[in-house]
Every structure is written in C-alpha cells, then in structure tokens.
Amino acid sequence: MKRNFISIAAITFLFACNKYDNIVGGAKPVHELLTEKPWQIVGAGFDDNDNGIVDVVENQLTDCQKDNTYHFHQPGNGSIFDNVVDCTPSENLNFEWKLLNGDKEIEINLQKYFIVRITEHELLLRTNTPQLAEVFLLSYMR
C-alpha cells in the first residue's frame, strides 16, 4: 500500500510539472514575459489611496508618454519608443535592465523596482525607495 501511494504521488508530481512553472506557479518565467512583446505604459504615479493601482487622479503621465512602448530585449538591454505623439525632446532611449532577488525585483538603469504583478498582459512595478512615504507605481499593458 505504501509503495502504491509513493508511485501515485511520483506520477502525479511528474504530470503536474510544467516547463513554465516558476515561483509564482503556472506562468511563464519573468524574463520571458518581459521580453516576448513590447509593453505600453498606462500609468505612473503615487498610490495616494493605497489601493495598489494608479487611479486617474494619481496618474502623472503626460499625453506624449501615454503611447510610449518599452521593449525589454535579452540579455538585459531595452528601448523606449515615442510612437505617434512625440515628446520634446524625443524619448526614444535605450536602457539596461536585470532581474534581481529571484525575479521579484527588476533594476532599470540602476533604479530598483519590486515586481508587484506580471502576466501576459499586465506589468505593475513599485518603487524600491524606503525614504518615500508613499508608494510610486508604474503600470504597463499589452
């Protein structure tokens, strides 16, 4: 009986594992989610009401920033494109990035952010700045 239980547990474990399983479970690895498609920034601001999202009144993006796309390339570089509405001066820039702390944080041009959430369609970053009283969030969508 004990041997049957161990065999069943081993078979269940083998079939339950997926090549995309990570710490979060069931999702693609963070580096793959970051790099597979560009991200469009949709919000940036202090989370004044502490609800974990950038509300309309908290959003500090200018009109020219709202259509910017962020491309995370491997092995750790990226680019920002202005797209239709150009910022003056143009925000077409390159940046460097790397994942830290078991893919729970990302460093972009030496600024560290906590990865609050990353899915196929959403990326939410929180500043890693203890001296700030309020939390600053960056929200991206695909």
N, C-alpha and C positions, 0 to 999 in steps of 0.2 A: 504494500500500500504506500509506504513512504517513498519507494523508488518511483512509483507511478506519479505521485504528486510532484516530485522533483523533475521528472521528464515533462510533465504537462507544464510546469512553471517555466522550464527552459524553452520549450517550443513557443509558449505564449510570449516570452521575452523576445525571442528572435523575430517573430512576426510583428510584434508591436513596434520594433525599432524602425526608424525611417532615416534615410541618409540626410534629411533636412532637420532632424531633431537637434535642438541645442538646449541651452539652459532654460529658455522660455518654454520650449517644447512645441513640437508640431509646426514650427515656422522654419523658413529658410534661414541660413546664417546671416548675421547682421551685415557682414561685408558684402554679401550677395544682394541683400535688399537695398543697400545703399547704392551699389554700382550698376544694377541691371537697367535702370531707366532714370532720366532726369527728374528732379524734384522742383516744384514751383512753390515759392514762398507765399504763404497766405496770411501770416500773422507774426508780429513781433511786438512784444510789449510786456509791461509789468502786470502780473496777475494780481491786481488790486483786491479782488474779492475772493482770492484763494480757491477758485473752482477748477483749476487745472487746465483752463483753456484761455486763449486770447480772445476776449469779447470785443465787439465792435468798438466800444468806447476806450478800450485799452490798447487797441492796435495803433502802433506808431509808424507803420509803413507809409511811405509816400506813394502817390499814384504811379510814378515811374518804377518803383520797386515791386509793385504787385504782380507784374508779369515776368519777373526775373526767374530764370531757371538755373538750378545748381546741378552740375554734373560731377559726381564722385567717380573718378577713374582709379583703376588699380595701377600701380601699387602705392597709392597714397597721395595722388595729386588730383586736382579738380579745377573746374572752371565755372564762372558765373557769366550768364549772357543776359543782356538788357532786353532783348526781344523787341516787341513793337514800340512801346513807349520808352524812349531813351532817357536816361538820367544824364544830367550835365554836371560834371564830366561823366563820360560813359562808365558804367560799372562792369564792363567786360574785363574780368580779372581772373587770375589763376590763384589757387590756394593749395596748401598742403594739409593733409589730414591723416590721423591714425586713430585706431581704436585702442582703448585702454581698459584696465580693470575688468578683464573677462568680457569685453564688448558691452559693458554697461555705461561707458563714457566714450566720448569722442573729443579729440583735440583738433581744432581747426585753426591754423595759423597761430599756434601756441595758446589759444584760448580753449579752456576745457569746458565741456558741457556734459550733463547727465542725459542719457538717452531714456526719456520717460516712456516713450512708446515708438515702436517701429513695426509697420505692417507693409503689405504690398502697396497700400495706397496712402499711408499716413506716417509722418515722421514728426515727433514732438521732442524738442530739446529744452533743457532747463539749465540756466547758468550755474556754474560751479563757483560761486563767489560768496563766501561766508560773510564778508563785510556788508553786503547788501541786506537791508531789512526786508525787501520784497523780492519775490522770485521773478526773473525775467525769462519769458518763454519765446521760443522760435517754433513756428508751426509750418510744415510743408505738406503738400498734397501731390498726388499724381493724377 
